Amino acid sequence: MSEMILVTGGAGYIGSHVCIALLDAGFDVVAVDNLSNSNKASLERVQSICGRSLIFRHADIRNEELIYDMLRACAVTAVIHLAGLKAVGDSNVRPMMYYENNVLGTMRLVSAMKRAHVKTLVFSSSATVYGMPRYLPLDEKHPLGPTNPYGRTKLVIEEMLKDLCRSDDGWRIGSLRYFNPVGAHESGLVGEDPLGVPSNLLPFVAQVAIGRRETLQIWGNDYDTPDGTGIRDFIHVVDLASGHLSALRQLGQPGLITVNLGTGNGSSVLDIVRTFESVSGRSIPYEIRERRAGDVAACYADPTFAKNALGWASTRSLEQMCADHWRWQLQNPNGYQGSELPKVRERSRHLRRHA
């Protein structure tokens, strides 16, 4: 019988791609999401892509009893924890919401896992825990100093999980520090569907290309970089999802492992604009604005440890990231809203027993 993996935040952008990776690898999946910033239509499409069923539960990870009951009822063996609020700017406005959702939510999840004797966890952390880069590329030994509430919640959780492992050597935990996820599944059926004005670069660029927005704002063109615009490490979301699968498979020994998930390559804002124009055949009008407070000139990963510890490396180019994102945008100009969903195959009898 296949192992059952619980994916928190499973209906989200990263979560839906992680569910695809798990199902394709032969795992069974129960996805939990409170749908505060996601759409369960993504999971209907996941099942269509994979030709396999998963279990979905509309629930909040802060509901410890419900999570505990689910872990037991579905015979879960491991958890991939992606649920949480994630917008840097919003975290400055509503910091307590971020601490409640991210930190308290993780505490409740871990408590439920401990009671259910499920002690294998892959946690979605963030490169924001590094703060202002002191050197590049950023390796896992770089000093930590997040500069916003979102990043601080991730660091608090990392420290909490370290303490948990020190107190109980039965835990096996992987903490994955993401850089900048972009792109979409190659089918064009699953991708990033931000609510309101996108806070990330590529969805904004795509919405300008499709005509939903008139102009891209570029925040600063006087950085010490080749073209003056900020440089970031963009990683294809499918590569990122495969990193979770690699982490899950490597958690054989007790303790906590912390790993960067990035490409090791930096791309500037104008690199993104030019590449997206090339793959889409559309013009991306932009205007230069003043730098935003807290933005850095460059930030990109040293992915060496991920290769050594997980046997994982990113494989998809910037061109593929943009092409896949454009395909998603073209096929879903309004995201999941109002789009006809593909036919989803009938749920298997095995999964129905757990539903």
C-alpha positions in Angstrom: 0.0 0.0 0.0 1.2 3.5 -0.8 2.3 5.9 1.8 -0.2 8.7 2.6 1.3 12.2 2.7 -0.5 15.2 4.2 0.1 18.4 2.3 -0.9 21.6 4.2 -1.7 24.5 1.8 -2.2 21.9 -0.8 -4.5 23.9 -3.0 -2.0 26.8 -3.3 0.5 27.6 -6.0 3.4 25.5 -4.7 1.1 23.0 -2.9 -0.7 22.0 -6.1 2.6 21.3 -7.9 3.9 19.3 -4.8 0.7 17.3 -5.0 1.4 16.5 -8.6 5.0 15.4 -7.8 3.8 13.2 -5.0 1.0 11.5 -7.0 3.3 11.0 -10.0 5.8 9.3 -7.6 3.2 6.9 -6.4 2.3 8.5 -3.0 -1.2 9.0 -1.8 -2.1 12.5 -0.9 -4.5 14.3 1.5 -4.5 18.0 0.9 -5.6 20.5 3.5 -6.2 24.1 2.8 -8.4 26.9 4.3 -8.7 28.5 0.8 -7.9 31.9 2.2 -5.5 32.5 -0.8 -6.1 29.6 -3.1 -8.8 27.8 -5.1 -9.7 24.1 -4.7 -10.2 24.0 -8.5 -6.4 23.6 -8.6 -6.7 20.2 -7.0 -9.4 19.1 -9.5 -6.9 19.9 -12.2 -4.1 18.1 -10.3 -6.2 14.9 -10.3 -6.9 15.4 -14.0 -3.2 15.8 -14.8 -2.1 12.8 -12.8 -5.0 10.5 -13.6 -5.2 9.7 -9.8 -7.3 10.9 -7.0 -6.4 12.7 -3.8 -8.4 13.6 -0.7 -9.2 17.2 0.0 -10.2 18.7 3.3 -11.2 22.3 3.7 -9.6 23.0 7.1 -7.2 25.3 9.0 -4.0 24.0 10.5 -4.8 26.0 13.7 -7.6 23.5 14.3 -5.4 20.9 16.1 -8.2 18.4 16.8 -9.3 18.3 13.2 -5.7 17.9 12.0 -5.2 15.1 14.6 -8.3 13.3 13.5 -7.3 13.6 9.8 -3.8 12.2 10.5 -5.2 9.2 12.2 -8.2 8.6 9.8 -6.0 8.8 6.7 -3.0 6.8 8.2 -0.7 9.6 7.3 3.1 8.8 7.5 4.6 12.2 6.7 3.6 15.9 6.4 4.7 18.5 3.8 3.9 21.8 5.5 3.2 24.7 3.0 0.3 26.5 4.7 0.9 30.1 5.8 0.6 33.7 4.8 3.5 34.8 2.5 3.4 38.4 1.3 6.4 40.4 2.6 4.6 43.8 2.2 1.4 42.6 3.8 3.3 41.2 6.8 4.5 44.8 7.6 0.9 45.9 7.8 -0.6 42.9 9.6 2.3 41.3 11.6 0.1 39.6 14.2 -1.9 37.8 11.5 1.4 36.4 10.2 2.5 35.2 13.6 -0.9 33.6 14.3 -1.2 31.9 11.0 2.5 30.9 10.5 3.9 30.3 14.0 0.8 29.3 16.0 -0.5 27.3 13.0 2.8 25.3 12.9 2.7 24.8 16.6 -0.8 23.3 16.4 0.2 21.1 13.4 3.3 19.8 15.2 1.3 19.1 18.3 -1.3 17.1 16.3 1.5 15.2 14.6 3.2 14.3 17.9 -0.1 13.0 19.3 -0.7 10.9 16.1 2.9 9.6 16.2 3.7 11.2 12.8 7.2 12.6 13.1 8.4 13.2 9.5 8.0 16.8 8.3 9.1 18.8 5.3 8.7 22.5 6.1 8.4 25.4 3.7 10.8 28.0 4.9 12.2 31.0 2.9 15.4 32.7 1.8 14.0 35.8 3.6 15.5 34.4 6.8 18.9 35.5 5.5 18.0 39.2 5.4 20.5 41.6 3.8 23.1 39.5 2.0 26.6 39.8 3.5 28.1 37.7 0.7 26.9 35.9 -2.5 25.9 33.3 -3.3 23.9 32.6 -0.1 24.8 29.3 1.5 23.1 27.7 4.5 25.8 29.0 6.8 25.1 32.6 5.9 24.1 34.7 9.0 20.4 35.0 9.6 18.6 38.3 10.0 15.2 38.6 8.4 14.1 42.2 7.8 10.3 41.8 7.8 7.6 40.0 9.9 7.1 37.3 7.3 10.8 36.3 7.3 10.8 36.5 11.1 7.9 34.0 11.4 9.9 31.6 9.2 12.9 31.9 11.4 10.9 31.5 14.6 9.5 28.2 13.1 13.0 27.0 12.1 14.3 27.6 15.6 11.2 25.9 17.1 11.7 22.8 14.9 15.4 22.7 15.9 14.4 22.7 19.6 11.8 20.0 18.9 14.4 17.7 17.3 16.8 18.4 20.3 14.0 17.4 22.7 12.9 14.2 20.8 15.3 12.3 18.6 12.3 10.6 16.9 11.7 13.5 14.6 12.9 13.7 11.0 12.5 17.3 9.6 13.6 19.0 6.4 13.5 22.8 6.4 13.6 24.1 2.8 14.6 27.7 2.2 13.0 28.8 -1.1 14.2 31.5 -3.4 11.7 32.8 -6.0 9.3 30.3 -7.4 7.9 31.0 -10.9 6.5 29.2 -13.9 3.7 26.7 -14.0 3.0 23.1 -14.9 3.8 22.4 -18.5 0.1 21.4 -19.2 -1.0 25.0 -18.5 -3.7 23.7 -16.2 -2.1 24.6 -12.9 -0.2 27.8 -12.1 0.0 30.9 -9.9 -3.3 32.7 -9.4 -2.8 35.6 -7.0 -5.7 37.4 -5.5 -5.8 41.1 -6.3 -2.7 42.9 -7.4 0.2 40.4 -7.7 3.0 41.0 -5.2 5.5 38.9 -7.2 7.2 39.9 -10.4 6.3 37.2 -12.9 2.5 37.2 -12.4 2.5 41.0 -12.8 4.6 40.7 -16.0 2.2 38.0 -17.3 -0.9 40.1 -16.5 0.6 43.1 -18.4 1.3 40.8 -21.4 -2.2 39.5 -21.4 -3.7 43.0 -21.1 -5.1 42.8 -17.5 -2.7 45.5 -16.4 -1.3 48.4 -18.4 2.3 48.9 -17.1 4.9 47.1 -15.0 6.5 49.2 -12.3 10.2 48.5 -11.9 11.4 49.6 -8.4 14.8 51.1 -9.0 17.3 51.0 -12.0 20.4 52.4 -10.2 21.5 49.3 -8.3 25.1 48.0 -8.7 24.1 45.3 -11.2 24.8 45.0 -14.9 21.6 46.7 -16.0 20.8 48.6 -12.8 17.8 46.5 -11.8 17.5 44.1 -8.9 18.8 40.5 -9.3 17.0 37.5 -7.8 17.2 33.7 -8.0 14.1 32.5 -9.9 13.3 28.8 -9.7 10.7 26.8 -11.7 7.9 25.7 -9.4 8.1 22.2 -10.8 11.8 22.0 -9.9 10.9 23.3 -6.4 8.2 20.6 -6.1 10.7 17.9 -7.0 13.0 19.3 -4.2 10.2 18.5 -1.7 10.1 14.9 -3.0 13.9 14.6 -2.7 13.8 15.9 0.8 11.0 13.5 1.8 13.0 10.6 0.5 16.2 11.6 2.3 14.7 12.0 5.7 15.9 8.6 6.9 18.0 9.8 9.8 16.7 11.5 13.0 17.3 15.3 13.2 16.8 18.4 11.2 18.4 19.3 7.8 18.2 22.8 6.3 18.6 23.2 2.6 18.5 26.1 0.0 16.2 25.5 -3.0 17.4 27.8 -5.7 19.2 27.6 -9.1 22.4 29.5 -8.1 21.8 31.9 -11.0 20.7 35.5 -10.7 18.4 37.1 -13.2 17.5 40.8 -13.2 14.1 42.4 -13.5 14.9 43.4 -17.1 16.2 39.9 -17.8 12.7 38.7 -16.9 11.0 41.4 -19.0 13.1 40.6 -22.1 12.7 36.9 -21.8 9.0 37.1 -21.3 8.7 39.4 -24.3 10.7 36.8 -26.3 8.6 33.8 -25.4 5.2 35.6 -25.5 5.7 37.8 -28.5 4.1 40.6 -26.5 5.5 43.9 -25.5 5.8 44.6 -21.7 5.6 48.3 -21.2 7.3 49.4 -17.9 8.1 52.5 -15.9 10.9 53.1 -13.5 10.0 54.0 -9.9 12.1 54.9 -6.9 13.7 52.0 -5.0 11.6 50.3 -2.3 12.9 50.4 1.2 14.5 47.1 2.2 15.1 45.9 -1.4 18.6 44.6 -2.0 20.6 44.7 -5.2 21.2 41.0 -5.6 20.2 37.8 -3.9 20.8 34.2 -5.2 21.5 30.8 -3.8 24.4 28.5 -3.5 22.7 25.2 -4.3 25.7 23.0 -3.6 24.4 21.5 -0.4 21.1 20.6 -2.0 23.0 18.6 -4.6 25.1 16.9 -2.0 22.5 16.2 0.7 19.4 15.6 -1.4 20.8 14.7 -4.8 18.6 17.5 -6.2 19.3 20.3 -8.6 17.1 22.6 -10.7 17.0 21.8 -14.4 14.7 24.3 -16.0 15.9 27.5 -17.7 14.6 31.1 -17.4 13.1 30.7 -20.9 11.2 27.6 -19.8 10.0 29.4 -16.6 8.6 32.3 -18.7 7.2 30.0 -21.4 5.4 27.8 -18.9 4.0 30.8 -17.0 2.8 32.4 -20.3 1.1 29.2 -21.3 -0.8 29.2 -18.0 -1.7 32.8 -18.4 -2.9 32.4 -22.0 -5.1 29.4 -21.1 -6.4 31.0 -17.9 -6.6 34.7 -18.4 -8.6 35.2 -15.2 -6.9 32.4 -13.2 -9.1 29.7 -12.0 -12.2 31.9 -11.9 -14.6 31.3 -14.7 -12.4 28.7 -16.4 -13.9 25.4 -17.5 -12.3 22.7 -15.5 -10.9 19.6 -17.1 -12.7 16.3 -16.5 -11.5 14.7 -13.3 -11.2 10.9 -13.1 -13.3 8.9 -10.7 -11.8 8.6 -7.2 -10.2 5.2 -6.6 -11.8 2.8 -4.2 -8.6 2.8 -2.1 -8.9 6.6 -1.5 -12.7 6.4 -1.0 -12.1 4.2 2.0 -10.2 7.1 3.7 -12.5 9.9 2.6 
